[in-house]
Each structure stands twice: as structure tokens, then as C-alpha cells.
Amino acid sequence: MTAAIKFFDCFAGIGGFRSGLEKAGGYECIGFCEIDKNAETAYRAMYDTEKEVFYNDITKINAEEMPDFDLFVGGFPCQPFSVAGKRRGFEDTRGTLFYHIARVIKHKRPAAFLLENVPGLLSHGEGQTYLTILRTLSELGYCIEWFVHNSAGFGVPQSRKRVYIVGYLRAECAGKIFPVECLAPKNPKRLIDGPQGSRVYSTDGTAVTQCAGSGGGGGKTGLYIDLNADPELTELARCILARYDAGVSNHRGSASGVLVEEQPCAVLCPEKEKPRQNGRRMKNPNEPMFTITVTDRHGVVHKGRVRKLMPIECWRLQGFTDKQFRAASSVIKSDGHLYKMAGNAVTVNVIEAIGRKIKAVLFDGGVE
């Protein structure tokens, strides 16, 4: 029987990497690192960590004292490189955490590593930031592959594009990891062009992504309900007023409109004038949810009312099981923290698929 592939789970969050690798089979976690106390508490409730090493800060890890492992995994902080942030890159202290990844990998020399980040990493600093990352990892003796995969192609109804970076010591395996087979999501098909808020899309295609602060009052998911008593869908629009505070928009001035609704639809940031996610505020029925983000407010509109996504729904959109959510929510009572954990996580289904490919190519000696 082949020995289990031992991995270290860095920037662990709620264990998206761990859940994906365990579902892929043949992997064993030897330890994890997570600085957020709530995420650590949830992680311990979700997994059996009794015999594993733990570090709460990668900058304080003494690599000489770490147990050996075959695979290093981690989604290092993406805020320094995200288009939703200030994109300060290595000027941001979180950006320098990459160098601690390199430090640990240099000392432990695992057979492979798997990293995840936002696609904005590729273009940050006109590509110089990513070039620095590639150069640093290459100088450690690793062959490197990377690919931008969308979670929507892996069985979850959420469009979430992320860049996945794999490095390995076996040069004969070069070019055999990516792309991982998936159901390629279609891009949104625009039927009627125009400025944001005026575009009309076909029901064919995918939607956009989940992020860290999408829940609770502080996380800006919010609860939005049509303020008109007993709302009805009619053939006639409401009277257009100079001041209009009712409905889901809650904006001053004319905010009347017509909603043609057949089934529940995803809705995004009804109060924001310039939503970031492709300029759209509402999906067609059966389209994937918007990407869960730190700043956007996500919900579902049905029969004239809008409700926010529940924490368990956000966890499902990231591929976690209801059992895992119940374990985490038994020790973490704040919805805001549960939303944040889901948004910060890596999608389990994508990691499972990549994990299978890594095992087949790098550790079993062939391709499935």
C-alpha cells in the first residue's frame, strides 16, 4: 500500500485545501498554520488535529523544528494583489509573507507545493511582482506551472477565478499538471449593451465570485427587504417620484423599475452605485451566484423580496459540507465570522481535482 502523501496546511483558514486533498484521497495533514483565532477554532472543530503541529504565525515558524512533509499548500494573503484592494503588493506587510513561504520551502525541500491567489497577482506591478515570485521559487530548484481556474467549472454554482501555482522537483513531470479537466464555464453573453445597470445578459453563462466580508452588518451582506407592504408584481410600474426611498435600492431620487421574475434570482449590492462584479446587480434564474467578496452584499430576490445568503449557503458555495458547517458554527456563533471564513476559503472542489492530478503525476508516476 502506498504511503500517504504528508502535507502542511499554511494560511489554513477553515481548511479548503485540507478538505479538498482529503476528498482526493491518499493525503495526510501533519500540521497547520493560521493567525486568525476564530478560523483556528473552527478548523479544530472540523478536523482531528490532536496529533498535528500548529503555528499561529508563519513569520515565527522555526523550519528546523518542523516535521517533514511531501507537499506544502496555502492560499497566501491576496489583498495586496487584488483589484478590489489598493494593490500595494510587496509594499504591504501581508505581501512579504510570500518570502516566509519561500523560507520554509527552502529549508524543508518538500517534493511539491500548491499555492493559490487572485488572478490580479499576475498583472500586479505590470507583471514584475509575479516575475519576482516565479524567480524566487525557481531559484529554489522547482519546476513551476500555473493556471487560472474558475470554481464554476468544478461543480459549485459560483464563478470564482483564482490562479493556482504548482511547483515540483521532478523535472520529467514538467507541463503535466495543468490544466485540470473541468467543465469550462461560459462567459456571460451580453444581449443588450450599455452602461452599468443597463446591460441585459442571456441565461447562458456563469456569474461572479464570493469574498471574505460578505456577511453580517460589519461584513456588508446585510438584510434587504422591500419596504412596501405586501409587494406585488404588476404590469404597471410604480409612480416615479422625485424622492423614492422604498424597495431594495434605498436611493434618493427616481429608483423605480420593473422586475420580471419567474424564479428566485441572485442579487448583489442593491445600494451600491458602482458594483464591482461586471456591473451586474441581478442574475437570471439558475445562474451561478456572484463571487462572495469582502465588500459586496449578496442575496436572493423572490416574489419582490430580497434576502441575504445564509452562512451555510456561502459555505456550500465553497464546497464545504453541512456537517462541516455545523461543526464550525457550534463553536463560532457570529454570522459575520462565518461569512468571512467562507469568503476567505479556497474552493474545496477545485483543490480536490488538482490534488488528484498532483498525486497521479508527481507521486504515483503517471496521469489518471
Beta strands, then each sheet from edge to edge (+ up, - down):
strand 1: 5-10
strand 2: 27-33
strand 3: 53-55
strand 4: 71-74
strand 5: 112-117
strand 6: 143-150
strand 7: 161-168
strand 8: 190-192
strand 9: 200-201
strand 10: 265-268
strand 11: 298-302
strand 12: 305-308
sheet 1: 3+ 2+ 1+ 4+ 5+ 7- 6+
sheet 2: 8+ 9-
sheet 3: 10+ 11- 12+
end
